């Protein structure tokens, strides 16, 4: 392989990595991953055989089908967090509830491993918030010649036309209300 081909391959991998990083930042990636991984032991252990020497131990329970359903639902909820990030609160709450149900239904929630993963994944899915772009982007602030310091506002620009501030909350010390509103 020539040096030029290696540089082209590295450039392509770098772009793919940056693209994945951007995709991952727009959704609750880690919450979805932990929820998905939490479903795997919950649905696997009830159907697994543990062999110690010549002795085989089956961990099958009467609720094997329930464990399979809970595990599959957790995997689907993890994928939902990835591909439908606006449904993250529903998916997170459902993942937490299914994790709690798995304690009773499927071998203590996949021997607590699946329970903890699904519980943490659901909590991360609920708590994730999308980044909101700032008024001035970071690039715009970095390009200014004064090192990013805000420009001092003129007296007329800081106050409205009537001399009042643009604070609409009613809690500005300029208008003397500090949160107390007058009726009338």
VENWORA-V202752 format. One record per residue. N is the residue number from 1. PSI is psi in degrees with one decimal (* if undefined). OMEGA is omega in whole degrees, 0 to 359 (* if undefined). NEAR is the number of other C-alpha atoms within 12 Angstrom. Layout:
# VENWORA-V202752
n:N psi:PSI omega:OMEGA near:NEAR
n:N psi:PSI omega:OMEGA near:NEAR
This chain:
# VENWORA-V202752
n:1 psi:132.6 omega:183 near:8
n:2 psi:164.2 omega:180 near:8
n:3 psi:-36.0 omega:179 near:9
n:4 psi:-38.6 omega:179 near:10
n:5 psi:-37.4 omega:179 near:11
n:6 psi:-38.4 omega:178 near:12
n:7 psi:-42.5 omega:178 near:13
n:8 psi:-39.5 omega:179 near:14
n:9 psi:-42.4 omega:178 near:15
n:10 psi:-38.7 omega:178 near:14
n:11 psi:-41.4 omega:180 near:14
n:12 psi:-41.8 omega:178 near:14
n:13 psi:-37.0 omega:178 near:14
n:14 psi:-41.8 omega:178 near:14
n:15 psi:-40.8 omega:179 near:14
n:16 psi:-40.2 omega:179 near:14
n:17 psi:-43.9 omega:178 near:14
n:18 psi:-39.4 omega:178 near:14
n:19 psi:-43.3 omega:178 near:14
n:20 psi:-39.5 omega:179 near:15
n:21 psi:-40.9 omega:177 near:14
n:22 psi:-42.2 omega:179 near:14
n:23 psi:-44.4 omega:182 near:17
n:24 psi:-33.5 omega:182 near:22
n:25 psi:-12.6 omega:182 near:20
n:26 psi:11.1 omega:183 near:23
n:27 psi:163.8 omega:178 near:33
n:28 psi:74.1 omega:188 near:38
n:29 psi:-50.7 omega:185 near:35
n:30 psi:-34.7 omega:175 near:31
n:31 psi:-43.1 omega:178 near:42
n:32 psi:-39.8 omega:180 near:42
n:33 psi:-45.0 omega:180 near:34
n:34 psi:-37.3 omega:177 near:38
n:35 psi:-44.2 omega:178 near:51
n:36 psi:-46.5 omega:179 near:41
n:37 psi:-29.1 omega:177 near:36
n:38 psi:-29.9 omega:179 near:45
n:39 psi:-26.2 omega:184 near:45
n:40 psi:-52.1 omega:179 near:36
n:41 psi:-29.2 omega:180 near:36
n:42 psi:-39.4 omega:180 near:49
n:43 psi:-14.6 omega:182 near:40
n:44 psi:-47.2 omega:189 near:33
n:45 psi:-37.8 omega:179 near:34
n:46 psi:-18.4 omega:181 near:33
n:47 psi:5.4 omega:184 near:25
n:48 psi:151.6 omega:173 near:20
n:49 psi:131.9 omega:177 near:15
n:50 psi:120.2 omega:182 near:16
n:51 psi:120.5 omega:176 near:11
n:52 psi:105.5 omega:184 near:9
n:53 psi:-119.3 omega:178 near:7
n:54 psi:-1.3 omega:182 near:7
n:55 psi:131.2 omega:178 near:9
n:56 psi:128.8 omega:179 near:12
n:57 psi:123.3 omega:175 near:16
n:58 psi:133.3 omega:179 near:18
n:59 psi:19.3 omega:181 near:24
n:60 psi:138.5 omega:178 near:25
n:61 psi:171.7 omega:177 near:24
n:62 psi:-17.4 omega:181 near:16
n:63 psi:33.4 omega:180 near:25
n:64 psi:-39.7 omega:178 near:27
n:65 psi:-37.2 omega:177 near:21
n:66 psi:-38.6 omega:177 near:27
n:67 psi:-40.2 omega:178 near:39
n:68 psi:-42.9 omega:180 near:31
n:69 psi:-44.7 omega:180 near:25
n:70 psi:-44.0 omega:180 near:42
n:71 psi:-44.9 omega:180 near:39
n:72 psi:-41.4 omega:178 near:27
n:73 psi:-37.9 omega:178 near:32
n:74 psi:-38.7 omega:176 near:47
n:75 psi:-43.6 omega:179 near:38
n:76 psi:-39.2 omega:179 near:30
n:77 psi:-36.2 omega:175 near:43
n:78 psi:-42.6 omega:177 near:48
n:79 psi:-33.0 omega:177 near:33
n:80 psi:-39.8 omega:178 near:31
n:81 psi:-33.2 omega:180 near:41
n:82 psi:-48.3 omega:191 near:32
n:83 psi:-9.6 omega:174 near:21
n:84 psi:68.8 omega:186 near:22
n:85 psi:-21.4 omega:178 near:30
n:86 psi:-13.6 omega:177 near:20
n:87 psi:17.9 omega:188 near:25
n:88 psi:-33.3 omega:181 near:36
n:89 psi:-44.7 omega:176 near:29
n:90 psi:-47.8 omega:182 near:22
n:91 psi:-38.6 omega:179 near:41
n:92 psi:-44.9 omega:179 near:44
n:93 psi:-43.2 omega:179 near:29
n:94 psi:-38.2 omega:179 near:31
n:95 psi:-40.8 omega:179 near:48
n:96 psi:-43.8 omega:179 near:38
n:97 psi:-42.5 omega:178 near:27
n:98 psi:-34.8 omega:177 near:40
n:99 psi:-41.1 omega:178 near:50
n:100 psi:-40.3 omega:179 near:30
n:101 psi:-32.5 omega:182 near:29
n:102 psi:-22.2 omega:176 near:43
n:103 psi:-39.6 omega:183 near:27
n:104 psi:-38.4 omega:190 near:24
n:105 psi:-41.6 omega:191 near:31
n:106 psi:85.2 omega:172 near:39
n:107 psi:56.7 omega:180 near:34
n:108 psi:45.9 omega:176 near:26
n:109 psi:47.7 omega:181 near:40
n:110 psi:45.6 omega:183 near:39
n:111 psi:46.6 omega:175 near:26
n:112 psi:-17.2 omega:180 near:25
n:113 psi:-54.7 omega:180 near:28
n:114 psi:-37.1 omega:179 near:41
n:115 psi:-51.2 omega:182 near:41
n:116 psi:-41.4 omega:179 near:30
n:117 psi:-45.4 omega:181 near:38
n:118 psi:-37.1 omega:179 near:49
n:119 psi:-46.9 omega:178 near:39
n:120 psi:-40.8 omega:178 near:31
n:121 psi:-43.2 omega:177 near:44
n:122 psi:-41.0 omega:179 near:47
n:123 psi:-40.1 omega:178 near:31
n:124 psi:-36.2 omega:178 near:30
n:125 psi:-39.7 omega:179 near:41
n:126 psi:-41.4 omega:187 near:32
n:127 psi:-10.0 omega:182 near:23
n:128 psi:139.5 omega:176 near:27
n:129 psi:137.9 omega:180 near:19
n:130 psi:146.0 omega:176 near:18
n:131 psi:133.1 omega:175 near:12
n:132 psi:129.7 omega:181 near:10
n:133 psi:140.5 omega:179 near:9
n:134 psi:164.8 omega:180 near:10
n:135 psi:-49.4 omega:176 near:9
n:136 psi:123.8 omega:182 near:14
n:137 psi:160.8 omega:181 near:13
n:138 psi:-36.1 omega:179 near:13
n:139 psi:-41.4 omega:180 near:13
n:140 psi:-37.5 omega:179 near:16
n:141 psi:-34.1 omega:182 near:17
n:142 psi:-24.7 omega:183 near:14
n:143 psi:-12.0 omega:183 near:13
n:144 psi:147.1 omega:185 near:15
n:145 psi:-20.9 omega:184 near:11
n:146 psi:16.8 omega:176 near:12
n:147 psi:16.8 omega:176 near:13
n:148 psi:3.8 omega:179 near:15
n:149 psi:142.7 omega:180 near:12
n:150 psi:147.3 omega:180 near:13
n:151 psi:139.6 omega:178 near:13
n:152 psi:134.6 omega:182 near:10
n:153 psi:145.2 omega:176 near:9
n:154 psi:158.0 omega:183 near:9
n:155 psi:-38.7 omega:180 near:13
n:156 psi:-29.8 omega:181 near:14
n:157 psi:-32.3 omega:182 near:15
n:158 psi:-35.9 omega:179 near:16
n:159 psi:154.6 omega:178 near:15
n:160 psi:-175.7 omega:181 near:14
n:161 psi:-36.9 omega:182 near:11
n:162 psi:2.9 omega:179 near:11
n:163 psi:1.7 omega:178 near:14
n:164 psi:159.1 omega:179 near:19
n:165 psi:168.1 omega:180 near:20
n:166 psi:10.7 omega:181 near:18
n:167 psi:114.9 omega:181 near:18
n:168 psi:1.0 omega:184 near:13
n:169 psi:-20.5 omega:182 near:15
n:170 psi:8.2 omega:182 near:18
n:171 psi:17.2 omega:182 near:16
n:172 psi:137.9 omega:176 near:17
n:173 psi:-15.0 omega:179 near:14
n:174 psi:-35.3 omega:182 near:17
n:175 psi:1.1 omega:172 near:19
n:176 psi:7.4 omega:183 near:13
n:177 psi:-36.7 omega:181 near:15
n:178 psi:44.0 omega:176 near:14
n:179 psi:-14.2 omega:179 near:15
n:180 psi:125.9 omega:183 near:13
n:181 psi:145.6 omega:176 near:13
n:182 psi:142.8 omega:174 near:10
n:183 psi:142.1 omega:171 near:4
n:184 psi:* omega:* near:3
